[in-house]
Amino acid sequence: MEYRRFQDTIVLRIDRGEEICEALKEMAFKEKICLAEVSALGAVNDFTVGVFKTGEKKYYANHFEGDHEIVSLTGTISTMNGDYYSHLHMSAGNEKGEVYGGHLNRALVSATCEMVVRVINGRVERAFDEDIGLNLFHFL
């Protein structure tokens, strides 16, 4: 992983074999990021995304292997109980153009991942919402 900061924007390259969520977290700790918007594209060959079934208040994960292009990776960085918290969604397509996506649990880069992180001057905490079953934005 390598990155450069340009005022409130960080341009990040995540390299082959690196895990996207771990690399983002490492960079966020180094840069002391509490609130940001994330977007990326690239290629992965091993990833897990999930879907939250609201009626059950439970995530279901789907694992994919093989060459996939990241069609979209978007999300946020915030905090929960003062600690780093990311919420990312990713969709990736295979050689047939079939696209799979959902809440990003993990993804291994197969070629590169080009990420832009726009740091927001502020802080938004997360708090667990019993009714929904998720950690939602909690504005202080």
Secondary structure by P-SEA (a helix, b strand, c coil): ccccccccbbbbbbcccccaaaaaaaaaaaaccccbbbbbbbbbccbbbbbbcccccbbbbbbbbcccccccccbbbbbccccbbbbbbbbbbccccccccccccbbbbccbbbbbbbbccbbbbbbbbccccccccccc
